[in-house]
Structures are given as C-alpha cells and as structure tokens.
C-alpha cells in the first residue's frame, strides 16, 4: 500500500526541505516541485514532494487524517 501525506514546507535549503504537519517535522526532497516556497503545501511520498496542494484541500486532508488518528487511539 502506498501512502502520500500533505505537509507544509517550513524550510528550504536547495532541494532539501523540512515539511511540517501538526508540529511534526520531516526531511523531504523538492526535486519534483518547480520553484517551491515556504508555506506551500505539498503531497509527500517516500520522502519526496510529488505535487503541490492548495491550502484548503491540504487543511481538509489533514483534518480528516487527524480524525482517523483520534479514532484509532480509542481502540
């Protein structure tokens, strides 16, 4: 199963970056994103940002993931 997650670009250093979601930060690569900017949302798979994502869509996706995570914690 493949999983891609939305992260906000928090820092950029060349093609290396830090993506963030809910206070969790991850190293990511930006090789496939043209002219990335801090504050943009991207879909990340296997450590690579593979696509830009609009802020509204990213926030909705993050909220849905957090809802699932909350329910899983109850099990």
mmCIF file as gemmi writes it, N, C-alpha and C atoms, coordinates in Angstrom:
data_model
loop_
_atom_site.group_PDB
_atom_site.id
_atom_site.type_symbol
_atom_site.label_atom_id
_atom_site.label_alt_id
_atom_site.label_comp_id
_atom_site.label_asym_id
_atom_site.label_entity_id
_atom_site.label_seq_id
_atom_site.pdbx_PDB_ins_code
_atom_site.Cartn_x
_atom_site.Cartn_y
_atom_site.Cartn_z
_atom_site.occupancy
_atom_site.B_iso_or_equiv
_atom_site.pdbx_formal_charge
_atom_site.auth_seq_id
_atom_site.auth_asym_id
_atom_site.pdbx_PDB_model_num
ATOM 1 N N . UNK Axp A 1 ? 0.842 -1.177 0 1 0 ? 1 A 1
ATOM 2 C CA . UNK Axp A 1 ? 0 0 0 1 0 ? 1 A 1
ATOM 3 C C . UNK Axp A 1 ? 0.884 1.236 0 1 0 ? 1 A 1
ATOM 4 N N . UNK Axp A 2 ? 0.552 2.19 -0.821 1 0 ? 2 A 1
ATOM 5 C CA . UNK Axp A 2 ? 1.302 3.444 -0.896 1 0 ? 2 A 1
ATOM 6 C C . UNK Axp A 2 ? 0.537 4.519 -0.147 1 0 ? 2 A 1
ATOM 7 N N . UNK Axp A 3 ? 1.277 5.38 0.502 1 0 ? 3 A 1
ATOM 8 C CA . UNK Axp A 3 ? 0.66 6.45 1.253 1 0 ? 3 A 1
ATOM 9 C C . UNK Axp A 3 ? 1.395 7.744 0.96 1 0 ? 3 A 1
ATOM 10 N N . UNK Axp A 4 ? 0.658 8.763 0.606 1 0 ? 4 A 1
ATOM 11 C CA . UNK Axp A 4 ? 1.217 10.097 0.417 1 0 ? 4 A 1
ATOM 12 C C . UNK Axp A 4 ? 0.501 11.018 1.398 1 0 ? 4 A 1
ATOM 13 N N . UNK Axp A 5 ? 1.257 11.917 2.002 1 0 ? 5 A 1
ATOM 14 C CA . UNK Axp A 5 ? 0.679 12.784 3.024 1 0 ? 5 A 1
ATOM 15 C C . UNK Axp A 5 ? 0.92 14.253 2.691 1 0 ? 5 A 1
ATOM 16 N N . UNK Axp A 6 ? 0.004 15.128 3.065 1 0 ? 6 A 1
ATOM 17 C CA . UNK Axp A 6 ? 0.22 16.558 2.847 1 0 ? 6 A 1
ATOM 18 C C . UNK Axp A 6 ? 1.084 17.139 3.958 1 0 ? 6 A 1
ATOM 19 N N . UNK Axp A 7 ? 2.061 17.916 3.566 1 0 ? 7 A 1
ATOM 20 C CA . UNK Axp A 7 ? 2.905 18.64 4.518 1 0 ? 7 A 1
ATOM 21 C C . UNK Axp A 7 ? 3.063 20.068 4.025 1 0 ? 7 A 1
ATOM 22 N N . UNK Axp A 8 ? 3.254 20.989 4.966 1 0 ? 8 A 1
ATOM 23 C CA . UNK Axp A 8 ? 3.557 22.365 4.616 1 0 ? 8 A 1
ATOM 24 C C . UNK Axp A 8 ? 5.07 22.516 4.593 1 0 ? 8 A 1
ATOM 25 N N . UNK Axp A 9 ? 5.59 23.192 3.586 1 0 ? 9 A 1
ATOM 26 C CA . UNK Axp A 9 ? 7.022 23.436 3.514 1 0 ? 9 A 1
ATOM 27 C C . UNK Axp A 9 ? 7.372 24.488 4.57 1 0 ? 9 A 1
ATOM 28 N N . UNK Axp A 10 ? 8.199 24.101 5.541 1 0 ? 10 A 1
ATOM 29 C CA . UNK Axp A 10 ? 8.57 25.004 6.632 1 0 ? 10 A 1
ATOM 30 C C . UNK Axp A 10 ? 9.938 25.646 6.41 1 0 ? 10 A 1
ATOM 31 N N . UNK Axp A 11 ? 10.847 24.925 5.764 1 0 ? 11 A 1
ATOM 32 C CA . UNK Axp A 11 ? 12.195 25.428 5.487 1 0 ? 11 A 1
ATOM 33 C C . UNK Axp A 11 ? 12.654 24.849 4.161 1 0 ? 11 A 1
ATOM 34 N N . UNK Axp A 12 ? 13.482 25.619 3.443 1 0 ? 12 A 1
ATOM 35 C CA . UNK Axp A 12 ? 14.035 25.146 2.176 1 0 ? 12 A 1
ATOM 36 C C . UNK Axp A 12 ? 15.528 25.421 2.169 1 0 ? 12 A 1
ATOM 37 N N . UNK Axp A 13 ? 16.291 24.415 1.734 1 0 ? 13 A 1
ATOM 38 C CA . UNK Axp A 13 ? 17.729 24.552 1.545 1 0 ? 13 A 1
ATOM 39 C C . UNK Axp A 13 ? 18.074 23.8 0.26 1 0 ? 13 A 1
ATOM 40 N N . UNK Axp A 14 ? 17.996 24.488 -0.88 1 0 ? 14 A 1
ATOM 41 C CA . UNK Axp A 14 ? 18.196 23.832 -2.171 1 0 ? 14 A 1
ATOM 42 C C . UNK Axp A 14 ? 17.033 22.892 -2.439 1 0 ? 14 A 1
ATOM 43 N N . UNK Axp A 15 ? 17.333 21.631 -2.734 1 0 ? 15 A 1
ATOM 44 C CA . UNK Axp A 15 ? 16.278 20.633 -2.939 1 0 ? 15 A 1
ATOM 45 C C . UNK Axp A 15 ? 15.916 19.907 -1.658 1 0 ? 15 A 1
ATOM 46 N N . UNK Axp A 16 ? 16.616 20.194 -0.574 1 0 ? 16 A 1
ATOM 47 C CA . UNK Axp A 16 ? 16.267 19.645 0.733 1 0 ? 16 A 1
ATOM 48 C C . UNK Axp A 16 ? 15.309 20.606 1.426 1 0 ? 16 A 1
ATOM 49 N N . UNK Axp A 17 ? 14.391 20.058 2.188 1 0 ? 17 A 1
ATOM 50 C CA . UNK Axp A 17 ? 13.433 20.906 2.888 1 0 ? 17 A 1
ATOM 51 C C . UNK Axp A 17 ? 12.96 20.211 4.152 1 0 ? 17 A 1
ATOM 52 N N . UNK Axp A 18 ? 12.255 20.974 4.954 1 0 ? 18 A 1
ATOM 53 C CA . UNK Axp A 18 ? 11.561 20.444 6.122 1 0 ? 18 A 1
ATOM 54 C C . UNK Axp A 18 ? 10.075 20.649 5.872 1 0 ? 18 A 1
ATOM 55 N N . UNK Axp A 19 ? 9.327 19.541 5.94 1 0 ? 19 A 1
ATOM 56 C CA . UNK Axp A 19 ? 7.884 19.598 5.833 1 0 ? 19 A 1
ATOM 57 C C . UNK Axp A 19 ? 7.288 19.427 7.217 1 0 ? 19 A 1
ATOM 58 N N . UNK Axp A 20 ? 6.158 20.066 7.458 1 0 ? 20 A 1
ATOM 59 C CA . UNK Axp A 20 ? 5.569 20.051 8.796 1 0 ? 20 A 1
ATOM 60 C C . UNK Axp A 20 ? 4.072 19.777 8.732 1 0 ? 20 A 1
ATOM 61 N N . UNK Axp A 21 ? 3.601 19.021 9.715 1 0 ? 21 A 1
ATOM 62 C CA . UNK Axp A 21 ? 2.164 18.788 9.894 1 0 ? 21 A 1
ATOM 63 C C . UNK Axp A 21 ? 1.903 18.588 11.37 1 0 ? 21 A 1
ATOM 64 N N . UNK Axp A 22 ? 1.06 19.401 11.931 1 0 ? 22 A 1
ATOM 65 C CA . UNK Axp A 22 ? 0.652 19.27 13.336 1 0 ? 22 A 1
ATOM 66 C C . UNK Axp A 22 ? 1.849 19.228 14.278 1 0 ? 22 A 1
ATOM 67 N N . UNK Axp A 23 ? 2.854 20.05 13.991 1 0 ? 23 A 1
ATOM 68 C CA . UNK Axp A 23 ? 4.025 20.122 14.853 1 0 ? 23 A 1
ATOM 69 C C . UNK Axp A 23 ? 5.075 19.051 14.606 1 0 ? 23 A 1
ATOM 70 N N . UNK Axp A 24 ? 4.795 18.11 13.72 1 0 ? 24 A 1
ATOM 71 C CA . UNK Axp A 24 ? 5.759 17.065 13.385 1 0 ? 24 A 1
ATOM 72 C C . UNK Axp A 24 ? 6.504 17.507 12.134 1 0 ? 24 A 1
ATOM 73 N N . UNK Axp A 25 ? 7.838 17.461 12.198 1 0 ? 25 A 1
ATOM 74 C CA . UNK Axp A 25 ? 8.675 17.92 11.091 1 0 ? 25 A 1
ATOM 75 C C . UNK Axp A 25 ? 9.417 16.737 10.49 1 0 ? 25 A 1
ATOM 76 N N . UNK Axp A 26 ? 9.51 16.734 9.157 1 0 ? 26 A 1
ATOM 77 C CA . UNK Axp A 26 ? 10.176 15.661 8.427 1 0 ? 26 A 1
ATOM 78 C C . UNK Axp A 26 ? 11.072 16.259 7.345 1 0 ? 26 A 1
ATOM 79 N N . UNK Axp A 27 ? 12.198 15.602 7.11 1 0 ? 27 A 1
ATOM 80 C CA . UNK Axp A 27 ? 13.049 15.979 5.989 1 0 ? 27 A 1
ATOM 81 C C . UNK Axp A 27 ? 12.376 15.484 4.709 1 0 ? 27 A 1
ATOM 82 N N . UNK Axp A 28 ? 12.327 16.351 3.715 1 0 ? 28 A 1
ATOM 83 C CA . UNK Axp A 28 ? 11.76 15.973 2.423 1 0 ? 28 A 1
ATOM 84 C C . UNK Axp A 28 ? 12.656 16.51 1.314 1 0 ? 28 A 1
ATOM 85 N N . UNK Axp A 29 ? 12.445 15.984 0.113 1 0 ? 29 A 1
ATOM 86 C CA . UNK Axp A 29 ? 13.151 16.455 -1.069 1 0 ? 29 A 1
ATOM 87 C C . UNK Axp A 29 ? 12.161 17.166 -1.982 1 0 ? 29 A 1
ATOM 88 N N . UNK Axp A 30 ? 12.659 18.198 -2.67 1 0 ? 30 A 1
ATOM 89 C CA . UNK Axp A 30 ? 11.81 19.019 -3.528 1 0 ? 30 A 1
ATOM 90 C C . UNK Axp A 30 ? 12.171 18.897 -5.007 1 0 ? 30 A 1
ATOM 91 N N . UNK Axp A 31 ? 12.848 17.827 -5.392 1 0 ? 31 A 1
ATOM 92 C CA . UNK Axp A 31 ? 13.328 17.668 -6.768 1 0 ? 31 A 1
ATOM 93 C C . UNK Axp A 31 ? 12.228 17.797 -7.816 1 0 ? 31 A 1
ATOM 94 N N . UNK Axp A 32 ? 11 17.415 -7.501 1 0 ? 32 A 1
ATOM 95 C CA . UNK Axp A 32 ? 9.921 17.389 -8.483 1 0 ? 32 A 1
ATOM 96 C C . UNK Axp A 32 ? 9.011 18.618 -8.424 1 0 ? 32 A 1
ATOM 97 N N . UNK Axp A 33 ? 9.318 19.568 -7.558 1 0 ? 33 A 1
ATOM 98 C CA . UNK Axp A 33 ? 8.487 20.767 -7.402 1 0 ? 33 A 1
ATOM 99 C C . UNK Axp A 33 ? 9.243 21.975 -7.933 1 0 ? 33 A 1
ATOM 100 N N . UNK Axp A 34 ? 8.658 22.629 -8.929 1 0 ? 34 A 1
ATOM 101 C CA . UNK Axp A 34 ? 9.299 23.799 -9.518 1 0 ? 34 A 1
ATOM 102 C C . UNK Axp A 34 ? 9.043 25.037 -8.655 1 0 ? 34 A 1
ATOM 103 N N . UNK Axp A 35 ? 10.083 25.761 -8.327 1 0 ? 35 A 1
ATOM 104 C CA . UNK Axp A 35 ? 10.008 26.999 -7.542 1 0 ? 35 A 1
ATOM 105 C C . UNK Axp A 35 ? 9.197 26.852 -6.254 1 0 ? 35 A 1
ATOM 106 N N . UNK Axp A 36 ? 9.576 25.922 -5.386 1 0 ? 36 A 1
ATOM 107 C CA . UNK Axp A 36 ? 8.839 25.757 -4.129 1 0 ? 36 A 1
ATOM 108 C C . UNK Axp A 36 ? 9.013 26.968 -3.22 1 0 ? 36 A 1
ATOM 109 N N . UNK Axp A 37 ? 8.018 27.199 -2.383 1 0 ? 37 A 1
ATOM 110 C CA . UNK Axp A 37 ? 8.059 28.332 -1.456 1 0 ? 37 A 1
ATOM 111 C C . UNK Axp A 37 ? 7.657 27.877 -0.062 1 0 ? 37 A 1
ATOM 112 N N . UNK Axp A 38 ? 8.297 28.465 0.94 1 0 ? 38 A 1
ATOM 113 C CA . UNK Axp A 38 ? 7.927 28.209 2.33 1 0 ? 38 A 1
ATOM 114 C C . UNK Axp A 38 ? 6.458 28.603 2.5 1 0 ? 38 A 1
ATOM 115 N N . UNK Axp A 39 ? 5.711 27.745 3.193 1 0 ? 39 A 1
ATOM 116 C CA . UNK Axp A 39 ? 4.289 27.99 3.426 1 0 ? 39 A 1
ATOM 117 C C . UNK Axp A 39 ? 3.376 27.25 2.466 1 0 ? 39 A 1
ATOM 118 N N . UNK Axp A 40 ? 3.928 26.753 1.354 1 0 ? 40 A 1
ATOM 119 C CA . UNK Axp A 40 ? 3.117 25.976 0.414 1 0 ? 40 A 1
ATOM 120 C C . UNK Axp A 40 ? 2.914 24.566 0.948 1 0 ? 40 A 1
ATOM 121 N N . UNK Axp A 41 ? 1.811 23.964 0.53 1 0 ? 41 A 1
ATOM 122 C CA . UNK Axp A 41 ? 1.542 22.571 0.878 1 0 ? 41 A 1
ATOM 123 C C . UNK Axp A 41 ? 1.908 21.677 -0.3 1 0 ? 41 A 1
ATOM 124 N N . UNK Axp A 42 ? 2.472 20.521 0.029 1 0 ? 42 A 1
ATOM 125 C CA . UNK Axp A 42 ? 2.83 19.533 -0.98 1 0 ? 42 A 1
ATOM 126 C C . UNK Axp A 42 ? 2.393 18.152 -0.51 1 0 ? 42 A 1
ATOM 127 N N . UNK Axp A 43 ? 2.189 17.268 -1.479 1 0 ? 43 A 1
ATOM 128 C CA . UNK Axp A 43 ? 1.939 15.864 -1.178 1 0 ? 43 A 1
ATOM 129 C C . UNK Axp A 43 ? 3.299 15.182 -1.164 1 0 ? 43 A 1
ATOM 130 N N . UNK Axp A 44 ? 3.584 14.43 -0.099 1 0 ? 44 A 1
ATOM 131 C CA . UNK Axp A 44 ? 4.886 13.782 0.058 1 0 ? 44 A 1
ATOM 132 C C . UNK Axp A 44 ? 4.705 12.267 0.056 1 0 ? 44 A 1
ATOM 133 N N . UNK Axp A 45 ? 5.508 11.61 -0.78 1 0 ? 45 A 1
ATOM 134 C CA . UNK Axp A 45 ? 5.526 10.154 -0.845 1 0 ? 45 A 1
ATOM 135 C C . UNK Axp A 45 ? 6.984 9.703 -0.829 1 0 ? 45 A 1
ATOM 136 N N . UNK Axp A 46 ? 7.303 8.789 0.072 1 0 ? 46 A 1
ATOM 137 C CA . UNK Axp A 46 ? 8.658 8.231 0.182 1 0 ? 46 A 1
ATOM 138 C C . UNK Axp A 46 ? 9.71 9.324 0.339 1 0 ? 46 A 1
ATOM 139 N N . UNK Axp A 47 ? 9.337 10.398 1.026 1 0 ? 47 A 1
ATOM 140 C CA . UNK Axp A 47 ? 10.291 11.47 1.305 1 0 ? 47 A 1
ATOM 141 C C . UNK Axp A 47 ? 10.423 12.515 0.22 1 0 ? 47 A 1
ATOM 142 N N . UNK Axp A 48 ? 9.691 12.366 -0.877 1 0 ? 48 A 1
ATOM 143 C CA . UNK Axp A 48 ? 9.744 13.311 -1.976 1 0 ? 48 A 1
ATOM 144 C C . UNK Axp A 48 ? 8.418 14.041 -2.118 1 0 ? 48 A 1
ATOM 145 N N . UNK Axp A 49 ? 8.486 15.369 -2.236 1 0 ? 49 A 1
ATOM 146 C CA . UNK Axp A 49 ? 7.302 16.147 -2.564 1 0 ? 49 A 1
ATOM 147 C C . UNK Axp A 49 ? 6.995 15.864 -4.029 1 0 ? 49 A 1
ATOM 148 N N . UNK Axp A 50 ? 5.784 15.375 -4.302 1 0 ? 50 A 1
ATOM 149 C CA . UNK Axp A 50 ? 5.464 14.968 -5.665 1 0 ? 50 A 1
ATOM 150 C C . UNK Axp A 50 ? 4.439 15.869 -6.339 1 0 ? 50 A 1
ATOM 151 N N . UNK Axp A 51 ? 3.784 16.731 -5.555 1 0 ? 51 A 1
ATOM 152 C CA . UNK Axp A 51 ? 2.749 17.583 -6.136 1 0 ? 51 A 1
ATOM 153 C C . UNK Axp A 51 ? 2.399 18.698 -5.17 1 0 ? 51 A 1
ATOM 154 N N . UNK Axp A 52 ? 2.104 19.881 -5.716 1 0 ? 52 A 1
ATOM 155 C CA . UNK Axp A 52 ? 1.583 20.978 -4.897 1 0 ? 52 A 1
ATOM 156 C C . UNK Axp A 52 ? 0.133 20.679 -4.539 1 0 ? 52 A 1
ATOM 157 N N . UNK Axp A 53 ? -0.298 21.261 -3.424 1 0 ? 53 A 1
ATOM 158 C CA . UNK Axp A 53 ? -1.667 21.073 -2.965 1 0 ? 53 A 1
ATOM 159 C C . UNK Axp A 53 ? -2.178 22.419 -2.47 1 0 ? 53 A 1
ATOM 160 N N . UNK Axp A 54 ? -3.382 22.783 -2.855 1 0 ? 54 A 1
ATOM 161 C CA . UNK Axp A 54 ? -3.961 24.037 -2.386 1 0 ? 54 A 1
ATOM 162 C C . UNK Axp A 54 ? -4.169 24.01 -0.876 1 0 ? 54 A 1
ATOM 163 N N . UNK Axp A 55 ? -4.1 25.156 -0.243 1 0 ? 55 A 1
ATOM 164 C CA . UNK Axp A 55 ? -4.199 25.243 1.215 1 0 ? 55 A 1
ATOM 165 C C . UNK Axp A 55 ? -5.509 24.658 1.736 1 0 ? 55 A 1
ATOM 166 N N . UNK Axp A 56 ? -6.626 24.968 1.094 1 0 ? 56 A 1
ATOM 167 C CA . UNK Axp A 56 ? -7.921 24.455 1.563 1 0 ? 56 A 1
ATOM 168 C C . UNK Axp A 56 ? -7.979 22.934 1.477 1 0 ? 56 A 1
ATOM 169 N N . UNK Axp A 57 ? -7.519 22.392 0.353 1 0 ? 57 A 1
ATOM 170 C CA . UNK Axp A 57 ? -7.52 20.944 0.179 1 0 ? 57 A 1
ATOM 171 C C . UNK Axp A 57 ? -6.571 20.272 1.179 1 0 ? 57 A 1
ATOM 172 N N . UNK Axp A 58 ? -5.411 20.877 1.398 1 0 ? 58 A 1
ATOM 173 C CA . UNK Axp A 58 ? -4.444 20.325 2.354 1 0 ? 58 A 1
ATOM 174 C C . UNK Axp A 58 ? -5.016 20.33 3.765 1 0 ? 58 A 1
ATOM 175 N N . UNK Axp A 59 ? -5.631 21.424 4.162 1 0 ? 59 A 1
ATOM 176 C CA . UNK Axp A 59 ? -6.19 21.519 5.513 1 0 ? 59 A 1
ATOM 177 C C . UNK Axp A 59 ? -7.323 20.514 5.713 1 0 ? 59 A 1
ATOM 178 N N . UNK Axp A 60 ? -8.15 20.317 4.683 1 0 ? 60 A 1
ATOM 179 C CA . UNK Axp A 60 ? -9.228 19.329 4.78 1 0 ? 60 A 1
ATOM 180 C C . UNK Axp A 60 ? -8.653 17.922 4.899 1 0 ? 60 A 1
ATOM 181 N N . UNK Axp A 61 ? -7.619 17.625 4.14 1 0 ? 61 A 1
ATOM 182 C CA . UNK Axp A 61 ? -6.976 16.314 4.192 1 0 ? 61 A 1
ATOM 183 C C . UNK Axp A 61 ? -6.313 16.074 5.548 1 0 ? 61 A 1
ATOM 184 N N . UNK Axp A 62 ? -5.657 17.081 6.075 1 0 ? 62 A 1
ATOM 185 C CA . UNK Axp A 62 ? -5.012 16.979 7.387 1 0 ? 62 A 1
ATOM 186 C C . UNK Axp A 62 ? -6.064 16.766 8.469 1 0 ? 62 A 1
ATOM 187 N N . UNK Axp A 63 ? -7.169 17.507 8.399 1 0 ? 63 A 1
ATOM 188 C CA . UNK Axp A 63 ? -8.238 17.353 9.396 1 0 ? 63 A 1
ATOM 189 C C . UNK Axp A 63 ? -8.818 15.939 9.344 1 0 ? 63 A 1
ATOM 190 N N . UNK Axp A 64 ? -9.007 15.4 8.147 1 0 ? 64 A 1
ATOM 191 C CA . UNK Axp A 64 ? -9.535 14.041 8.015 1 0 ? 64 A 1
ATOM 192 C C . UNK Axp A 64 ? -8.561 13.015 8.588 1 0 ? 64 A 1
ATOM 193 N N . UNK Axp A 65 ? -7.274 13.194 8.315 1 0 ? 65 A 1
ATOM 194 C CA . UNK Axp A 65 ? -6.259 12.275 8.851 1 0 ? 65 A 1
ATOM 195 C C . UNK Axp A 65 ? -6.221 12.333 10.37 1 0 ? 65 A 1
ATOM 196 N N . UNK Axp A 66 ? -6.327 13.534 10.924 1 0 ? 66 A 1
ATOM 197 C CA . UNK Axp A 66 ? -6.312 13.676 12.385 1 0 ? 66 A 1
ATOM 198 C C . UNK Axp A 66 ? -7.55 13.029 13.011 1 0 ? 66 A 1
ATOM 199 N N . UNK Axp A 67 ? -8.681 13.108 12.325 1 0 ? 67 A 1
ATOM 200 C CA . UNK Axp A 67 ? -9.903 12.469 12.823 1 0 ? 67 A 1
ATOM 201 C C . UNK Axp A 67 ? -9.727 10.941 12.87 1 0 ? 67 A 1
ATOM 202 N N . UNK Axp A 68 ? -9.144 10.385 11.82 1 0 ? 68 A 1
ATOM 203 C CA . UNK Axp A 68 ? -8.884 8.943 11.79 1 0 ? 68 A 1
ATOM 204 C C . UNK Axp A 68 ? -7.899 8.562 12.894 1 0 ? 68 A 1
ATOM 205 N N . UNK Axp A 69 ? -6.841 9.353 13.045 1 0 ? 69 A 1
ATOM 206 C CA . UNK Axp A 69 ? -5.855 9.078 14.1 1 0 ? 69 A 1
ATOM 207 C C . UNK Axp A 69 ? -6.491 9.11 15.477 1 0 ? 69 A 1
ATOM 208 N N . UNK Axp A 70 ? -7.371 10.076 15.724 1 0 ? 70 A 1
ATOM 209 C CA . UNK Axp A 70 ? -8.06 10.163 17.02 1 0 ? 70 A 1
ATOM 210 C C . UNK Axp A 70 ? -8.906 8.917 17.276 1 0 ? 70 A 1
ATOM 211 N N . UNK Axp A 71 ? -9.608 8.448 16.258 1 0 ? 71 A 1
ATOM 212 C CA . UNK Axp A 71 ? -10.444 7.257 16.406 1 0 ? 71 A 1
ATOM 213 C C . UNK Axp A 71 ? -9.574 6.019 16.645 1 0 ? 71 A 1
ATOM 214 N N . UNK Axp A 72 ? -8.449 5.93 15.966 1 0 ? 72 A 1
ATOM 215 C CA . UNK Axp A 72 ? -7.563 4.774 16.172 1 0 ? 72 A 1
ATOM 216 C C . UNK Axp A 72 ? -6.987 4.741 17.579 1 0 ? 72 A 1
ATOM 217 N N . UNK Axp A 73 ? -6.766 5.903 18.173 1 0 ? 73 A 1
ATOM 218 C CA . UNK Axp A 73 ? -6.246 5.963 19.54 1 0 ? 73 A 1
ATOM 219 C C . UNK Axp A 73 ? -7.266 5.408 20.541 1 0 ? 73 A 1
ATOM 220 N N . UNK Axp A 74 ? -8.546 5.445 20.189 1 0 ? 74 A 1
ATOM 221 C CA . UNK Axp A 74 ? -9.596 4.959 21.085 1 0 ? 74 A 1
ATOM 222 C C . UNK Axp A 74 ? -9.683 3.435 21.115 1 0 ? 74 A 1
ATOM 223 N N . UNK Axp A 75 ? -9.085 2.774 20.136 1 0 ? 75 A 1
ATOM 224 C CA . UNK Axp A 75 ? -9.164 1.307 20.064 1 0 ? 75 A 1
ATOM 225 C C . UNK Axp A 75 ? -8.322 0.64 21.127 1 0 ? 75 A 1
